[in-house]
Amino acid sequence: MGSVWEPIVHFEEVLVDGEPVSHAALIQLDMRVGSSTVKMGGIAGVETKPEYRMRGFARKCMMRTIRYMHDHGYDVSMLFGIPNFYIKFGYAPCLPEHTLTVRVRDAEEAERLDEYDIREFTENDIDPVLKIFNENNRERTCTIVRKRNKWIGFRRGKRPGYPPPALVWEKGDEVVAYVSFHRFMDPDRDYTRYDCEFLVTEIGVKERRVFSTILKDLAAKAMERRFEHIRFSLPLDHPFTEYCHRFGSESVVRYHKDSGGMMRIINQRTLFHKIEDELQRRVRERKVENVHVEVKTELASTEFRVKDRELSVGEGNGRGMNRIELPQSILTQLVVGYRSVQDVVNDRRVKVRGNIRLLEALFPKSFPYMWVLDRF
C-alpha cells in the first residue's frame, strides 16, 4: 500500500463492532504541471472486506479523505482505480498507458560504444540518478518531484531469476544513464505475465548518444533470459521511443474509460495560483495578446486575462462574456493535457459562450505521464 518511498500522511478507517472493515490511505507528493509543481494527494490502498461491501463504507472513507485534502491545502488528488467507482467522487482518467515493444533480435543491431561501461545500480548512484531523473522530467506533467534525502533508489525484488532493480552506464567516472526494471516481485502472487516479459519501467539519460549502447546491452540481457521482446513503459514523445523507431518498434497507447490513473481538482483557486508561471510561459511562447476567458466549474470560477502577452489569473464571477462552464473532472483533463480544447467543447457536459481560444494556449494537448515506480 502506498508509494515505495513516501510515508502515509493520513489514514481513514471504518470500524464495525470494533473491527476494521474498510480503509483508505493518503500520501503527499509534489507533482509537476509543466514546469510548475502542485501539492498532490495520492490515494492508495482503498479496500473493504468482501462481506462488508456495497454498504457505503468505502464511500465514507473517500469522502472524508477528500475533505481532509481540502482542509490541508492540497491542490489536486490522484489514484489508480478500478472501473466505474472513482468517477462518482469526481476523479477522471488522466494518464494513458504507454508501451513500446522492440524485438530482441532487432535490438541486437544497435551499436555498442566502447566509451560507456555498464554495471548494476548501487546506493552510491542515488544522487546522480536523481539529478538525471529530475532534469529529464522537469517539464513533463504528472511526473513526481523526487527529492534528495527522501528518494531511496531502486529496491531489489524477492523473486529469483529477475534482472537487478536497475542498471547504470558510466562514461569515465560519471553516471550518464540508468534503466530500471519492473518490481512486481511478491513471491506469493501470480505475476505470470511478468515472467514472460523483459519489462523496462524507466530510462534516464544525460546524453542521447548513449541510446544505442543501452539498447544493445538490454538486448544482451534479454537474450540471456531467452526473451524474444523488450517492453518499455515510455511515453510516446520520449526521445528513446523515437530512437527505437529505426529498429521496427511498436508503440501502444491505452486510454481508460473510467479507471487507471485518475485525477481530480481539490482546490481550483490554489491550483491555478501554483501553475500561473507555467501558464505565463505558454502565453509568451504562443505570442498571445489582449484576450480573456472565464472558466467556471462546481468548485470555483477563474478568469484568465492576457494584456500585451502578460497573464493575470483571478477570481471570476461566472458571468464573463467569454466563458466555458464544465465539470472540474473535465477541467482536470484539460489542465494535464489529456484532452484537447477542441475535444472538450464537443462534450455535452460543457457549455461555451463567446471566444475561448485562449484556452488552446493555456492547455495544449500533451503527454502526461507518471513513471511506474512512482505509482501508488
C-alpha positions as CSV (number, residue, x, y, z in Angstrom):
1,M,0.0,0.0,0.0
2,G,1.3,3.4,-0.8
3,S,4.4,4.6,-2.6
4,V,7.6,2.7,-2.0
5,W,9.3,5.9,-0.9
6,E,6.7,8.2,0.7
7,P,5.0,7.7,4.1
8,I,1.3,7.7,4.7
9,V,0.2,11.1,6.0
10,H,-3.5,10.3,6.6
11,F,-5.5,7.1,7.1
12,E,-9.3,6.7,7.2
13,E,-10.8,3.5,8.6
14,V,-14.4,2.3,9.2
15,L,-15.0,0.0,12.3
16,V,-17.9,-2.3,12.8
17,D,-18.2,-3.6,16.3
18,G,-14.6,-2.6,16.8
19,E,-13.4,-4.5,13.8
20,P,-11.8,-2.6,10.9
21,V,-13.7,-3.3,7.7
22,S,-12.8,-0.6,5.2
23,H,-9.9,1.9,4.8
24,A,-8.1,4.4,2.6
25,A,-4.6,5.8,2.9
26,L,-3.2,9.1,1.7
27,I,0.3,10.1,0.7
28,Q,1.6,13.5,-0.2
29,L,3.7,14.2,-3.3
30,D,4.8,17.2,-5.3
31,M,3.7,16.7,-8.9
32,R,4.6,18.7,-12.0
33,V,2.2,20.6,-14.3
34,G,4.7,21.6,-16.9
35,S,7.5,23.5,-15.2
36,S,5.3,24.3,-12.1
37,T,4.7,22.0,-9.1
38,V,1.5,21.4,-7.2
39,K,0.6,19.6,-3.9
40,M,-0.9,16.3,-4.8
41,G,-2.6,13.8,-2.6
42,G,-2.2,10.2,-3.7
43,I,-5.0,7.9,-2.5
44,A,-3.8,4.3,-2.1
45,G,-5.0,1.1,-0.5
46,V,-8.7,1.6,-0.7
47,E,-10.2,-1.7,0.4
48,T,-13.3,-3.1,2.0
49,K,-13.6,-6.7,3.3
50,P,-15.8,-8.7,0.9
51,E,-18.6,-9.4,3.4
52,Y,-19.0,-5.6,4.1
53,R,-19.0,-4.4,0.6
54,M,-22.0,-2.4,-1.0
55,R,-22.7,-0.7,2.3
56,G,-21.1,2.6,1.6
57,F,-18.0,2.2,3.8
58,A,-15.5,2.9,1.1
59,R,-17.5,5.9,0.1
60,K,-17.3,7.2,3.6
61,C,-13.5,6.8,3.6
62,M,-13.2,8.5,0.2
63,M,-15.4,11.5,1.2
64,R,-13.5,12.0,4.4
65,T,-10.2,11.8,2.7
66,I,-11.2,14.4,0.1
67,R,-12.4,16.7,2.9
68,Y,-9.1,16.2,4.6
69,M,-7.2,17.2,1.4
70,H,-9.4,20.3,1.0
71,D,-8.8,21.3,4.6
72,H,-5.0,20.7,4.4
73,G,-4.1,22.7,1.3
74,Y,-3.9,20.1,-1.4
75,D,-4.3,21.3,-5.0
76,V,-5.1,18.0,-6.8
77,S,-5.6,14.3,-6.0
78,M,-4.6,11.2,-7.9
79,L,-5.3,7.5,-7.7
80,F,-5.0,4.3,-9.7
81,G,-8.5,2.9,-9.7
82,I,-10.8,0.1,-10.6
83,P,-13.5,0.6,-13.3
84,N,-16.7,2.6,-12.6
85,F,-16.1,3.5,-9.0
86,Y,-14.0,6.6,-8.5
87,I,-15.8,8.7,-11.1
88,K,-18.5,9.2,-8.5
89,F,-16.0,11.1,-6.4
90,G,-15.1,13.5,-9.3
91,Y,-12.0,11.6,-10.5
92,A,-11.4,11.4,-14.2
93,P,-8.9,9.4,-16.3
94,C,-5.8,11.5,-17.0
95,L,-2.9,9.0,-17.6
96,P,-2.8,6.9,-20.8
97,E,-0.8,3.7,-20.6
98,H,2.2,3.7,-23.0
99,T,4.1,0.6,-24.1
100,L,7.0,0.4,-26.5
101,T,8.0,-3.1,-27.8
102,V,11.2,-4.0,-29.6
103,R,12.2,-7.5,-30.8
104,V,15.4,-8.6,-29.2
105,R,16.9,-9.7,-32.5
106,D,16.3,-6.2,-33.9
107,A,17.6,-4.5,-30.8
108,E,20.8,-6.5,-31.2
109,E,21.6,-4.5,-34.3
110,A,22.2,-1.4,-32.2
111,E,25.8,-0.2,-31.9
112,R,27.7,-0.6,-28.6
113,L,30.1,2.3,-28.0
114,D,33.2,1.5,-26.0
115,E,33.2,4.8,-24.1
116,Y,30.4,3.5,-21.9
117,D,30.6,0.9,-19.1
118,I,27.6,-0.9,-17.6
119,R,27.1,-2.1,-14.1
120,E,24.3,-2.6,-11.5
121,F,22.8,0.3,-9.6
122,T,24.1,0.9,-6.1
123,E,23.1,3.3,-3.3
124,N,26.0,5.4,-4.2
125,D,24.2,6.2,-7.5
126,I,21.2,7.7,-5.9
127,D,22.3,11.4,-6.2
128,P,23.4,11.3,-9.9
129,V,20.4,9.2,-10.9
130,L,18.1,11.6,-9.0
131,K,19.7,14.5,-10.8
132,I,19.2,12.9,-14.2
133,F,15.6,12.0,-13.4
134,N,14.6,15.5,-12.3
135,E,16.3,17.1,-15.3
136,N,14.7,14.7,-17.8
137,N,11.3,15.3,-16.3
138,R,11.4,19.0,-15.4
139,E,8.6,19.9,-17.7
140,R,6.6,16.7,-18.0
141,T,3.1,17.0,-16.5
142,C,2.2,14.4,-13.9
143,T,5.7,13.4,-13.1
144,I,6.7,13.4,-9.4
145,V,9.4,15.6,-8.0
146,R,11.8,13.1,-6.4
147,K,13.7,14.8,-3.5
148,R,17.2,14.3,-2.2
149,N,17.4,12.6,1.2
150,K,13.9,11.1,0.6
151,W,14.0,9.1,-2.5
152,I,15.5,5.7,-1.6
153,G,16.5,4.4,-5.0
154,F,15.5,1.2,-6.7
155,R,14.6,-1.7,-4.5
156,R,15.7,-5.3,-5.2
157,G,12.8,-7.7,-5.6
158,K,12.3,-11.0,-3.8
159,R,11.7,-13.4,-6.7
160,P,14.7,-15.3,-8.2
161,G,15.7,-15.1,-11.8
162,Y,14.9,-11.4,-12.4
163,P,17.2,-8.7,-13.6
164,P,18.7,-6.3,-11.0
165,P,16.4,-3.4,-9.9
166,A,18.4,-1.1,-12.2
167,L,21.5,-0.7,-14.3
168,V,23.7,2.4,-14.8
169,W,26.0,3.4,-17.6
170,E,29.2,5.4,-16.9
171,K,31.5,7.4,-19.1
172,G,34.7,7.6,-17.1
173,D,33.6,8.1,-13.5
174,E,30.3,9.9,-14.4
175,V,26.9,8.2,-14.4
176,V,25.3,9.2,-17.7
177,A,22.3,6.9,-17.9
178,Y,20.2,4.4,-16.0
179,V,17.5,1.9,-16.6
180,S,15.1,0.3,-14.1
181,F,13.1,-2.9,-14.4
182,H,9.7,-3.9,-13.1
183,R,9.3,-4.6,-9.4
184,F,6.3,-7.0,-9.4
185,M,8.3,-9.2,-7.0
186,D,5.8,-10.5,-4.5
187,P,6.7,-14.3,-4.4
188,D,3.2,-15.2,-3.1
189,R,1.3,-13.7,-6.0
190,D,0.9,-14.9,-9.6
191,Y,2.5,-12.4,-12.0
192,T,2.8,-14.9,-14.9
193,R,2.7,-12.0,-17.4
194,Y,5.9,-10.5,-15.9
195,D,7.7,-13.9,-16.0
196,C,7.2,-13.7,-19.8
197,E,8.3,-10.1,-20.4
198,F,11.6,-8.3,-20.1
199,L,9.9,-5.1,-18.9
200,V,11.8,-1.8,-18.5
201,T,9.9,0.7,-16.4
202,E,12.2,3.8,-16.6
203,I,15.0,5.3,-18.6
204,G,17.1,8.4,-17.8
205,V,20.0,9.8,-19.7
206,K,22.3,12.8,-19.7
207,E,23.2,12.5,-23.4
208,R,21.3,10.8,-26.3
209,R,24.5,9.3,-27.7
210,V,24.2,6.5,-25.1
211,F,20.9,5.3,-26.5
212,S,22.5,2.8,-28.9
213,T,24.6,1.3,-26.1
214,I,21.6,1.0,-23.8
215,L,19.6,-0.9,-26.4
216,K,22.5,-3.2,-27.3
217,D,23.1,-4.0,-23.7
218,L,19.4,-4.6,-22.9
219,A,19.3,-7.0,-25.9
220,A,22.1,-9.0,-24.5
221,K,20.5,-9.2,-21.0
222,A,17.2,-10.2,-22.6
223,M,18.9,-12.9,-24.7
224,E,20.5,-14.4,-21.5
225,R,16.9,-15.0,-20.2
226,R,15.6,-16.2,-23.6
227,F,13.1,-13.3,-24.0
228,E,12.0,-12.5,-27.6
229,H,10.9,-8.9,-26.9
230,I,11.9,-6.0,-24.7
231,R,9.0,-3.9,-23.5
232,F,9.4,-0.3,-22.2
233,S,6.9,1.7,-20.2
234,L,7.7,5.0,-22.0
235,P,5.5,7.9,-23.2
236,L,5.2,8.3,-27.0
237,D,7.2,11.5,-27.1
238,H,10.2,10.2,-25.1
239,P,13.4,10.5,-27.2
240,F,14.3,6.9,-26.6
241,T,10.9,5.9,-28.1
242,E,11.8,7.9,-31.3
243,Y,15.3,6.3,-31.4
244,C,13.7,2.8,-31.4
245,H,11.6,3.6,-34.5
246,R,14.6,2.7,-36.7
247,F,14.6,-0.8,-35.3
248,G,11.0,-1.6,-36.2
249,S,9.4,-0.9,-32.8
250,E,5.7,-0.9,-31.8
251,S,4.0,1.7,-29.6
252,V,0.6,1.0,-28.0
253,V,-1.4,3.6,-26.0
254,R,-4.3,2.6,-23.9
255,Y,-6.9,5.2,-22.8
256,H,-9.1,4.1,-19.8
257,K,-12.8,4.9,-19.8
258,D,-13.3,5.2,-16.0
259,S,-10.3,3.6,-14.3
260,G,-6.5,3.6,-14.3
261,G,-4.6,6.7,-13.5
262,M,-7.2,9.3,-12.4
263,M,-7.2,12.8,-11.0
264,R,-9.5,15.4,-9.6
265,I,-9.0,19.0,-8.6
266,I,-9.2,19.7,-4.9
267,N,-8.8,23.5,-4.9
268,Q,-9.2,25.3,-8.2
269,R,-8.0,28.6,-6.8
270,T,-4.7,27.4,-5.4
271,L,-4.1,25.1,-8.4
272,F,-4.1,28.0,-10.9
273,H,-2.1,30.1,-8.5
274,K,0.6,27.4,-8.3
275,I,0.8,26.9,-12.1
276,E,0.5,30.6,-13.1
277,D,4.2,30.8,-14.1
278,E,3.8,27.8,-16.4
279,L,0.7,29.3,-18.0
280,Q,2.5,32.6,-18.4
281,R,5.3,30.7,-20.2
282,R,2.8,29.2,-22.6
283,V,1.2,32.5,-23.3
284,R,4.5,34.1,-24.2
285,E,5.6,31.2,-26.4
286,R,2.4,31.4,-28.4
287,K,2.6,35.3,-28.5
288,V,-1.0,35.6,-27.2
289,E,-2.2,39.2,-26.8
290,N,-5.2,41.0,-25.4
291,V,-7.8,38.3,-24.7
292,H,-9.6,36.9,-21.7
293,V,-11.7,33.9,-20.8
294,E,-13.5,32.7,-17.7
295,V,-13.5,29.0,-16.6
296,K,-16.4,28.0,-14.3
297,T,-16.8,24.7,-12.5
298,E,-18.7,23.5,-9.5
299,L,-15.7,24.4,-7.4
300,A,-15.0,28.0,-8.5
301,S,-14.8,30.4,-11.3
302,T,-11.4,31.5,-12.6
303,E,-10.7,34.4,-15.0
304,F,-7.6,34.4,-17.3
305,R,-6.7,37.7,-18.8
306,V,-3.9,38.5,-21.2
307,K,-2.7,42.0,-22.0
308,D,0.5,42.6,-24.0
309,R,1.4,38.9,-23.5
310,E,1.2,39.2,-19.7
311,L,-1.2,36.8,-18.0
312,S,-3.2,37.6,-14.9
313,V,-5.2,35.0,-13.1
314,G,-8.1,36.0,-10.8
315,E,-11.4,35.0,-9.5
316,G,-14.3,35.2,-11.9
317,N,-17.9,36.0,-11.3
318,G,-19.3,33.2,-13.5
319,R,-20.8,35.7,-16.0
320,G,-17.9,36.6,-18.3
321,M,-18.5,37.4,-21.9
322,N,-16.1,34.7,-22.9
323,R,-16.6,31.7,-20.7
324,I,-16.7,28.0,-20.5
325,E,-18.7,26.0,-17.9
326,L,-17.7,22.5,-17.3
327,P,-17.3,19.9,-14.5
328,Q,-14.0,20.0,-12.6
329,S,-13.3,16.5,-13.8
330,I,-13.1,17.7,-17.4
331,L,-11.1,20.7,-16.4
332,T,-8.6,18.4,-14.8
333,Q,-8.2,16.6,-18.1
334,L,-7.6,19.9,-19.8
335,V,-5.0,21.0,-17.2
336,V,-2.8,18.0,-17.6
337,G,-3.1,17.9,-21.4
338,Y,-5.1,14.6,-21.5
339,R,-7.8,16.1,-23.7
340,S,-7.7,19.0,-26.2
341,V,-9.9,22.0,-26.1
342,Q,-11.4,21.0,-29.4
343,D,-12.5,17.7,-28.0
344,V,-13.8,19.1,-24.7
345,V,-16.1,21.7,-26.3
346,N,-18.0,18.8,-28.1
347,D,-18.7,17.2,-24.7
348,R,-22.4,17.5,-23.8
349,R,-21.5,18.5,-20.3
350,V,-19.6,21.6,-21.5
351,K,-21.2,25.0,-22.2
352,V,-19.3,27.7,-24.2
353,R,-20.1,31.3,-24.7
354,G,-18.0,33.8,-26.8
355,N,-14.4,33.3,-27.7
356,I,-12.5,30.8,-25.7
357,R,-9.4,30.4,-28.0
358,L,-7.1,31.5,-25.1
359,L,-7.7,28.0,-23.6
360,E,-5.8,26.4,-26.5
361,A,-2.7,28.3,-25.5
362,L,-3.2,27.7,-21.8
363,F,-3.9,24.0,-22.0
364,P,-2.4,22.4,-25.1
365,K,-2.7,18.6,-25.5
366,S,0.4,16.9,-24.3
367,F,1.8,13.6,-22.9
368,P,1.1,13.5,-19.2
369,Y,2.9,10.6,-17.6
370,M,3.8,9.2,-14.2
371,W,6.7,6.7,-14.1
372,V,5.7,3.2,-12.9
373,L,7.9,3.3,-9.8
374,D,6.2,6.4,-8.5
375,R,2.7,5.0,-8.7
376,F,0.9,4.1,-5.5
